[in-house]
Amino acid sequence: MKICIADLERQEAEMADIGPMLTEMGAQGVMFHATDVASYESVEALRDAVYAKWDDVGFLFNNAGLGAGQAGFDGSWDASKQSLENWRLVIDVDLFGVLHGQQAFIPTMLERGTEAVVVNTASAAGLSNTAYTPNGTTDMAYTVAKNGVTLLSESLNAAMRHREAPISVHVLCPFGTQSSMGLNTAKFHATGMDEETRRKAVEMAEKRVQNNADAPGTGGQITAESGARMLQ
């Protein structure tokens, strides 16, 4: 495969390790494109860059995500638990990020008429209301966004089947993944924390990431590798 990794500009330094690793695994080409999935214009620029370089997209993986706010059902009304700022941030990334990916890429993929696969990452939170308890499993905005991703994926699948298009659509709904999502949320996004609380949250998230690195695949969490096997 030829692989384009699209992520926020601050993540580009990670390519120093990721690029050679992918090449060693057999990738025929690797590129990075700075992309903010919350911006449709940014996703359009990603599409244009990929088609300009390789003139094909055979696998589209809409996978960006974050959570911001306190878990539980009070986020449905209490701004101290889930501020409007956090609502917009989570919906913009977790739901509109997927919608932007579909609207930017699907028309061109249909024009090409070649076989392709679309995978959208929802969550176990996209199959039920995981914020429907006082403490919840997830924050309210995340739950709403991920249920939206599931519905959006189902509708895209129906649309492609109706057109008999050679594009298959899948939704990935993991429960617990080994990633830096929690760490990045604590570091970079407003969650109503004071600085001391944020510092402690970052320290705890860093420990979880390190523990996952030391013992991958433990605790029932899904790793990148096991997630990829699920999609095969």
Stockholm file with secondary structure:
# STOCKHOLM 1.0

chainA/1-232         MKICIADLERQEAEMADIGPMLTEMGAQGVMFHATDVASYESVEALRDAVYAKWDDVGFLFNNAGLGAGQAGFDGSWDASKQSLENWRLVIDVDLFGVLHGQQAFIPTMLERGTEAVVVNTASAAGLSNTAYTPNGTTDMAYTVAKNGVTLLSESLNAAMRHREAPISVHVLCPFGTQSSMGLNTAKFHATGMDEETRRKAVEMAEKRVQNNADAPGTGGQITAESGARMLQ
#=GR chainA/1-232 SS CEEEEEECGGGGGGHHHHHHHHHHTTCSEEEEEECCTTCHHHHHHHHHHHHHHHSCCSEEEECCCCCCSCBSGGGGTCTTTSCHHHHHHHIIIIIHHHHHHHHHHHHHHHHHTCCEEEEEECCGGGSSCTTCSSSCSSBHHHHHHHHHHHHHHHHHHHHHHHTTCSEEEEEECCSSBCSSHHHHHHHHSCCSCCHHHHHHHHHHHHHHHHHHHHSTTCTTCBCHHHHHHHHC
#=GC SS_cons         CEEEEEECGGGGGGHHHHHHHHHHTTCSEEEEEECCTTCHHHHHHHHHHHHHHHSCCSEEEECCCCCCSCBSGGGGTCTTTSCHHHHHHHIIIIIHHHHHHHHHHHHHHHHHTCCEEEEEECCGGGSSCTTCSSSCSSBHHHHHHHHHHHHHHHHHHHHHHHTTCSEEEEEECCSSBCSSHHHHHHHHSCCSCCHHHHHHHHHHHHHHHHHHHHSTTCTTCBCHHHHHHHHC
//
